[in-house]
Structure formats: structure tokens, C-alpha cells
Amino acid sequence: MPSDPSDLVGLSASLAHFIMHAEKPAILLDGLDYLVSTNGFRPAIAVINKISQTNSLKDGIFLISSPTDLAMQGKPTVLEVFDDVPPVQVRIKGIGSVELGENFRLQLDFFNIGKRPAYLESVENIIPHRCRVIQEPRGYKLRASSLLMGGKRLEPFQLETVVIALQGTDPGEEIIEGRVLFRNDKGFESSLSIEPVSIKVLQPQVLELESEQARSTFSFLIRAFNEDYMISKQPLDRSGWRSLGQVADGARISTSVLYGSEGKHGRPIYELLSRGLIEERVFTKHRGRGGEAVKVRVSYEREPVRRYIDRMLLRGR
């Protein structure tokens, strides 16, 4: 059995081999929360779902360890999938920072880790006050800040994803502390607090550059970075670097404007460097100029620049 909790492929393969070769397999999966925190919610749940389906082919027993208040204090409690109350896990995705007036997606993932079906009734306090709904989730309704799910049946080991389209309307930061209400097939009601997440609605970032050449240079370097890092998946430290000759060709401006005179930077490069929008580096092992070449790229590791570039790329500019 693989000891690395991040090796979900190895875990799945080992358990599948055990299940198919055992007469009546019995599996205890311990540390579900650790698997989720290491690999992310969806990948971990996908593996559990696959194990469950394989195990059902042999009429096996599948037990999952789940933390309770006692477990948090050091006493692990085994949660059997035969419990009457179906345990439901909920995760929120798509939260972070958005600009005022920007559209974004709030995603809720529901997963039933019990043996019995769960019936999802509602999720309270899920809509941020600093945002407005621009599109309701398919198949569900919203009332005030709550999501009405109308007793949605969630089968054992089933994942249900709900997406709500929102728009930031009020600058500031807000904590979302939602609660999901659900019941089992006997009508027993329960509720679960969702792990709080924060959202920041930021004032739109306006970038004013003095010269048209600086704007053209910066736009080209954004495209170059997008091509290397976002599309070609090159490492961050190697992405987006272009020589001044390449910048001149890509931005369609004269090289003399970029180089300036007496070895100094031209006005567009100086403006972008002085404002921290781009950075420069000397690369060796190049022909001519003593084997060295100066290259520039956008300062993507600076948070304000990264946010501006991400917004530009999302808008397709």
C-alpha cells in the first residue's frame, strides 16, 4: 500500500487489486480529511467514489474514518457507512478577490460519504452581501442569501456541484459562513457549518501610462508571458522574457526608442521599470555583446501587477 498520501493513483490501484483478489473485501479508509487537505476535495472524492464502485462489485464492506469533536481531541472515531445520519461534506470554491463590477463563479461541492441517501434542503447565508446574483444555479432557486435545494437526493458517494454566477457590487472584505441543512431517508434533520471563506471586492485597477510606446510594450510583454506561462506551461522563472529586439518587433516600435542613447533605457522601458511593472535580467551564453543579452518581462510576482494581468487575460484583451 502506498505511504505517500499524495499518491492517489497508487492508492486506487492498490485497493482495486486487493478488492478484486479478495473473496469478500473489507476496507477501512482512515484519514479522509488528510487526503482531502493534501490532494484537494475533488481528486480525493473521485478516488473514493471509484473505490466504492469497485468494492460494490464484490459486495464488500467499505468503512470511512471521519473526525468528530472527540477525534479532534485525539481520539479517532470510525464512522461506518451504515450510520443512520448520512454525513455530508461541503466545500466552497471560486472565492478570493474580484474587482468591483466583475463577474465570477461561486461553486459549491456536496458529497455524501454515508451509505444512506441524503436530502439537501438548503444552504443558508451563502450569497455575499457585497455581491449580487446575475444567474441562478441550474435546477435550484435563491431566496435572499440562501440557496433552496428542495430536498435534492444525494446518493452515497455522489458528488453534486452547484454554480452561482455573481458580480461584485460593494468594495470591501467579507467572510462567508454558510450552513447546509439536510435530512436522511427517515426524515431526521441535521445541519453542517461550512468552512468559512473570505471574499474581497476591490476597486477597479486603472493603469495609466504616459506614452503610447509604453502601452504597446507592456501589452506585448503581457502576451509574451501568457504564451509562455499560461499556454505553454513553462516554469514561472523562465516565462515571458524577451530581448529588446523582440519587444520592438512584437510591439511594432523602433529599437532606438527602447534602447535610448549612451546605453540608457529608452523612455518606454524606463517608465515601465521605474513603476515596477516590468523587470530586467542579464542572460549569458548569447552571441555578441560579450555573450550577454538584456531581457525584460512583466513583474508577475508582484501582487498588483499579477492581479492586473490576470484581469486583462480573463477579459481577453
N, C-alpha and C positions, 0 to 999 in steps of 0.2 A: 504494500500500500504506500503511495507517495506521501512523504513527510512535509513537503512544501505546500502550504495552504493556497498558494497562488497557482498551483498546477492543477487546474480544474480538468484539463484533458486527461491527465494521468489518473486523477481520482475517478472520473467517469468510466474510464477504460478498465480500471482495476475492479470496480464494483460490478460492472457489466459482466466481466469474466467470472467473478465469484457467483453472481446470480445464476448465470446460465449453466454453471457446473455443479451447483448445489441442488439437492433434492427438494428441500423446502427452505429457501433462504430467509434469514432474519438479519436485518440491518439496523444498527443504531448509529445515526449520524449525529455526532456531538459537535458543538461549537458552530451552530448555524450563523450566529451574529458575527463570529470571527471570519467566516468565509465571506459574508456579505461585505464586511468592512474592508477586507483585503482585495476582493475582486470586483466589488460593485454589486448592486442589487440584482440587475437583470441577468448578468452572466451566472451568478451563483444560483438564482432561482431556476434558470434554464437547465442547469445541470441536475438540480434536484428533481425537476419535472421529468427529465429523461430517465433518471434512476428509478423514479416511481413507476413510469410506464413499463420499463424493462422488468421491474420486480413484479408487477401485476401479471405478467405473462406466466410466472411460475407460482402464482398465488402465495407470494412471500409476505413476510411481516416487515414493515418499514416504520421505525421509530425515529423521532427527531428530538434532539435536546434543545430546549428553549429556556432563556433566562427568565426568572421571576424575581420578586423582591428578595427572596431568600438566596437565590443564586447570586444576586448582586453582592450579597454579604459574604459569599464564599462557599455556600452550599449548593452545588449543582443539582438542579431538578430536571428529571427526564419527563418530557411532555410526550405522551403517547398520542399517536394519530387517531386513537379510539375515544378521545375525550369528547364529552357532550358539547362543550362550547368550542366552536371552530376558531382557532387562533388566526387572526388576520393581520398581515403586515402591510404597512402603507409607507411609501416614500414619495417625497416631492422633488421634482426635477425642474430645471429651467429658471431657477431663481438666482439672482446675482445683482448686477447693476444694469439699468436701462436708462435711456435718455427720455426726457420729457417729450411726450408725443410719439414715442417709439412703440411699435407693436412687438409683442413677444408671446411665447407659448409657455403656459404653466401646465406641467404634466404630473399626473397622479398615477402611481403604480400600486395596485391592490393585489395581494397574493394570499391565498388560503393555504396554510400549511397543516390543516387538520384533515381528518378522514371524512367528516361530515360536511355537507354543503353549508355555505354561509350566505346570508341575505343582507346585502348592503342597503341601508335605508337612506343615510345622508352623511354629508361631511360639513360640519359647522365651521364658520369663521375661516373659510379658505380663500375668499376673494380679498386681496389687499385694498385698504381704504384709499390708497394713493393711486389706484388703477381703476379703469373701467373695462367692462366686458365688451368686446367687439364681435365675438362669436361664441355662442353657447356650445358646449360639448355635444357631439352627436349622440342622440338617444337619451339625453338627460336634460333636466331643467335647473335653472338657478333661481334662487329667491333670496334677495338681499345679498348677504355674504356667504350663503350656504349652497351646497350642491345637493340637489334632490335626486336620489338614485332609485327610488321606488321599489325597494326590495330586490334589487338585481341579484340573481342567483350566481354564486361563485362556487364552482365545483372544487373538490380537493385538488390542490396543487395547480390550480388555474390562475393565470395572471390576467388581470383586467387593467387596461390603460385608458385613462381619461385625459383629454387635452382641452384646455380652455384658452382661447385667444384673448389677450389683454392688451391694454395700452396704458403707459404711464401718464398720469394726469396731474400729479401734485409732487413737487420736488421734496425729497427727504428720505429718511430711512424708516423701515417698518419691519416688525417681527411678525411672521405668520405662525400662529399657534392653533392649528386645526385639530378637530376631534371627529373621528368616524364613528357612526352609530350603526350597529348591525345586530342580527339575531341568528339563531340556529333553526333547524327544521322543526323544532318543538316549540318555537315561539319565544325562547329565552333570549332576552335582550342584553346587549353588552355595549361597551364603548371603549375606544382606544385613543389616547392622545398621540398625535403625530409629532415626530421630532421637529422642534421649531427651526425655521429657516428665516433668513433676512432678505430683504429686497431694498435696493437703493434706486430712487428715481432722481436722476441727475439733470441739471440744466444742460441744454444742448451745447456741445463744444464747437465753438466757431474758430476757425483758423484763418487769420488774415495775413497774407504775405505781401511784402512791398512790391515785388516785381513779378511780371508775367513769367520771366525765365525761372524764378524760384518756384513758382507754382508748377510749371511744366517739369522741372527737375524732381520735385517732391512727388508728383503724380507718377512719373516714370519709375522712381525708386520703390513706390508702393506696389506697382505692378510687378516689378522685378522680385520683390520679396514674396508676393503672393504666388508667383510662378515657382519659386524655389521651395518655399516652406509649406505653403498650403496645398499646392498641386503635386509637385514632385516629391514632397515629403523628405526634403533634405534636413539635416540637423540644423537647429536654430543658429549655432555659431558660424555655419557655413552658408547661410541663406541670405540672398539679397545683395551681395557685394558686387559692385560694378565699378569699372575704371571710369575716369572722367571722359575718355573717348567713347566708351559705351553709353554713358549718360548723354553725351552730346548727340549721338546718333538716335538714341531712343526718345529723347525729349525734343529732338529736332531744333537744337540751338547750336551756336558756334562754339567750338572748343576754346577759342580765345576768351569768350565770356566766362567760361568756367575756370580756366587757369589764371586769368588775370595777368599781371605783369610782375617781373622780378621774383618769380617763384611764389607769389602770394596767391591766395584763393580769389577767384572772381566773385563778384557781388552775389550771385545766387547761392553758391556754395558757402560763402561766409555767412550769409543771413541764416541759412538752414543750420549750420554748425553752431553759431552763436546762440540760437534759440533751443538747441538740444534736440532738434527734430531729426537730424541725421548724425552719424558718426563716421570717422575715417580710420583706416588702418593701412599700414605699410605691409605689403605682401612681398616675400622674397621669391627667388627662383624664377624670375621673369627675364626675358631677353631685354637687353638695352637698359639704360639708366642704372647701371651697376647691379643688375639682377633684381631690382626692386620696382614695385608699382604701387601707387596710392589708389585705394579704392574706398568708396563710400556706400553706405546703405542707411535705411531708416532706423531710428533708435527704438526698435520694437520692444526692448526690455524695459523701457520707461513707461510707467503705467498710463500717463495721459496720452502719449503717442500711440501706445498699443490700443487703447480704447478708441481713439480717433480712427486708426487704420481699420480696426475691426468693424466699426460702423460704416466706413466707406466701402469695405468689401461686401458687407451684408446688403448694402443698397445697390451694389453692382456698379459703382462709379469708378 
